[in-house]
């Protein structure tokens, strides 16, 4: 049996793009060449890997092969980037995963900085919920992630795994309409919102908000659960209720809403990191160092207009 990297690369591209034509565009190849590479891989394995549908899906065998193909190509990319780093010509593509709030509130500024500071490195963004982001990082779908309150390295992981760069300490805030009776206050006690209809996004944020209610001695009983952040903000605009969002959302808040300090106070850490179970993509270290320098420079400027207090390694 003889497998090769172009076969694996075509297989992964079809899965990630959802079809052969989109994969061909991503790879800069003809669709027939991509189809030939995948077909030759299937012949080598003597079984189909893909269900040719819209979108393309993996067979049971394809699902088992997928993580190994990702790890194989990740290892090849690491070898290529190590060589580039040694010769001072760091290039490559880093696939970065993050949650929607982080993608909307924090990632655009980082992408703009990296484009100027590291123009030879391409960053591709994958947006998903907290569980998806963590899974993508460990199964090789993503090379890096901005994780929320990542757990310490556990037994069986690399003993000296890099903890990453803490990008921000993200405080939670109350989101209210500007005509709300408390909108002009310097801060809001969660207990003062007890009579307002409460809206929540059922993701990682809900557990934190539930804990806030418990600490305040309040019953957690949201009126509406809304997955999409834009919908949640729009419902507060419409006077449907109030909610709690993190400070990273501030740049997304329209002028007719206010985001105010909240009691009890709580925060979360936003950490740029790579996988614990395998070596980091070498270009990620360059991006992490670049982000750290950018955040240090930002922290040295006056606070006005700075959406988040920066963290440290």
N, C-alpha and C positions, 0 to 999 in steps of 0.2 A: 504494500500500500504506500503510495506516494502522495502526500498532501503538500500544498505550497501556499505561501502567503497571499498571492493574488486571489486564490480560491476563497480563502477565509475572509479576505477584505471585501470581496464581492458579496459573499453570504451576509456579512454583518451590515453592509451598506443597504442591501435590499430590506432587511428587517427594520433598520433604523429609519429608512425613507418611506417604508410602506409599499414599495413597488419597484419594479425593474427600471422603468423610465426615470423615476426620481433618483434612484441609486446611480444610474448612468450619468445623470447631470452632476451629482455630487462628486463622483469619481473622475469626471472628465473623460468618460469612455462612451462607446456606442452601447445601445441597449443589447444588441446581439452579443457583444463581447462580455457583458455582465451575465447574460443568460448562459453563455457558453461556460464561463468560469464556475457558476453555481452548478450547472449540469455535470461538469467534470468532477466536482467535489462529490456530488451525489453518486456518481458512478464509482468513485473510489471507495465510498462507504457502503455501496450496494443497497442503498435505501434512500427514499426522498427525505429532504430536510424541510421543504417548504410546501405549503398548500397555495397553489396559484389562484388567489381570490383577490378581492378588493376590500380592505388592504390585504397584502400577502401575510400569511400566518405561518408559524412553525409547526411541523409535525411533532409527535412525541419525541422522536429521535433528535429533530432539530432543536427542541427545547433543551435537551440534555447536552447537545454539542455547543450551544450558544455561549454559556459562561466560559468554557475552555477556549473557544475561538477569541472571545474578548480578551482573555488573559494573555493568549499567545501574541495578539497584535499589540497589546499594551506593553509586553516585554520588548517587542521589536522597537516600538516607539521610544522606549526608555533607552535602549542601546543607541539609537540614532541621536537622541537628545544629549546623552552623555558625551558622545563624540563631538557634537556641536558645541557643547559647553566647554570642552577641553580646548577647542580651537577658537573659542570666542565668537562663534557664529550661531548663538542660540536662536533656533527657529522652532516652528511646530505649531500644532493645534492642541489646545487644552479644552476639554469638555467640562464645563462648570454647571453643577446642579444647585438649585436653590428653590425655596418656597415662593409662591406668588407675591407675598408682601415684600420679601427681601428683593425679589427680582424687580419689582416696581419702584421700591423706595431707595435701595442701596446700590444695586448692580449697575444701573446706567452710569453713575458717577465713576465707578471702578472701571467700567469698559472704556469710558472716555479717557481716563488717566492712562490705562494700559496701552491704548491705541497710540497715545503720544509718547509714552515712556518706553514701550516695548513693541515697536511697530512690526517686528519680525515674528512675533508670537500672536497667533489667532486664538481668540476665546469664543467658543460656541456655548450658548446657554441652553440648559434643559430645565424647564419649570415643572415642578411637581409638588405634591404635599410632603409633609415631613417624613412619612414612612417611605414614600417613593424615592426621595432624595437620598436617604441613608442606604436604601437597597441598591440604587444605581451606583453609589460610590463603591460599595463592597463587591458588586458583581462585575464591575468593569465598564458599565454603560457610561459612567462619568469618571473623569480623572481627578476631579476636585469637587468640593461642595462647600457651601456656606451653611454650616449646621447650627441649629439652635440648641444651646446648652448641651453640647456633646458630652457623653459619659466618658470617664477615664478609661484608659486601655484596660482590657480584661484579660484574664488568664487565657493562654493560647494564642494571644496576639503578639506581634513583635514587641519585645520587652522595652525597646527604646524608641517606640513610635513617636514621631514628631507630633506635638499637640496642636500645631498650627498657629495661625495668627488671629488673635481676637480683634475683630474689626470694630466692634462697638459694644457698649453696654446699653441695651435698648429698654428704656423705661416704658411702662404701661401708662396710658392716659385715658381720660374720659372724652368721648366724642359727643358733642351736643350741638343743636342748632344755635345760631347766633342770637336768636330771640328767646332762648331758654332762660328762665329766671336766674340760673346760676352761671350764665355764660360770661358775665363780667367779673366773676370771682377769680382770685389768684390760683385757686385749686378747688377740687371737688372731693368731698367725702362720699364714698360709695353708698353709705347709708342714706345720704340725701337724695339718691336716685331711686330709692326703694319703690316709690309710687309711679315711676316712669315705666312704660313698656320697655323691656330690655331685649336687644337683638344680639345674636352671637353667631360667629362663624364656627361650624363644627369641625375644627381641626386641632392642631396642637395648642392653639390659643385658648380653647374652651377649658382645658384642664387647669390652666393658670387662672383664668377668670373664676372658675368654680372655687378654687382655693382662696381667692380674694374674698369671695362672698362668705366662705366659711370663717375666715379670719375676722370679718366684719360682723359675724353673728347673723348673717342674712341667709334666707332661703334662696337657692339658685333656681329660678324658674323662668327661663327666657320665653318671650312671646313668639319670636320667630328665629329659626335657624337658617342662615343664608351662607352658602358656600363661597360665592364670588364676592371679592372685596369691593368691586365697583358697585354691585347691587346693594351691599350693606351700607356703603356711604350714601348711595342715592336714597335709600329708605330713611336714613336719618335726616337727609335734606327734606324729605317729604313730610317730616313730622311723625313718622310711624313709631319712633322710639329712640332710645339712646343706646350707646354701646361703649365698649372698651377696646382700644387699639393700641399698638405699640408706637413709639416715637418715630420709628423708621417710616411710618405711613405719612408723616407730616407733609411731605412734598405733594401728596396726592389729595390733600384736603382742600375743598373749594372754599371760597371766601365767605360763604354764608354758614359755615360750620366752624367750631372752635375745638381745639385739642388741648385739654387742660391737665395739669398735674393731678394725680389721683392718690387718695388715701383709702386703705392702706397702700403703701408704696411697694412695688415689686418691679423686677426687671429680668431680662434674659440676656445671655451672651450670644453674639453672632461671631462664629469662628470659621475662618477660611482654612480648610485642611484637605489632606489627601487620605487615601485608604489606610487603615491600620494593618491589614493583613498582607500587604505587598508593598514594594518600594513605590515612592512617589514618582510621578512623571517629573523628570528633571526641570522642565520649563516651569512647572508649578512653583518650584522654589524661587525662581527668578521673579515670578509674579507676586509671590508672597512678600519677598523682600521689597519689591517695588511698592506694594500696597502699604507696608509698614512705614516706608519713608514718606509716602503721600499722607498717611494719617498723622504722622508726627508733625509734618508741615502744617496740616490743617488744624491740629490741636494748638499750634503756636499762634494762630491768628485769633483775633477777637471772636467771641462766641456768636455774635449776630450773624444769622444766615447759615450757621453750621447746624445741620439737622440732628447730628448724633455726637455724643462725647466718644472719643476714640478710645480703644483699648490697647492692650500690649500683648506681646508674645506670652 
